[in-house]
């Protein structure tokens, strides 16, 4: 399958699912009252998607790599916020695990894209 738009990227698609899951958790009554944590985790989830999209549309592999690294950092931020949410009993261990596992899928896809872009860049440099 040829990737033409950012929506074609599996990492963006899985990040969209993770973002939907985060929003579902953030709407839980106790969680939703913690405005700081709710804003932090939803903002980080959105950042994952935004940076994948923005980096892809930059039309530059070097810029895309930079944005993917930022997106990867946002995955860690979501996961960290999940720990806070479970520690505060805003979410169950099962809810934590489902969203954490989805975010790990996203991280692996981002890592795969980073490896591809870096190897592609290394191959170009060898030809030059």
Helices and strands as residue ranges (DSSP letters): G 6-8, H 10-26, H 29-32, H 35-56, H 61-87, H 93-127
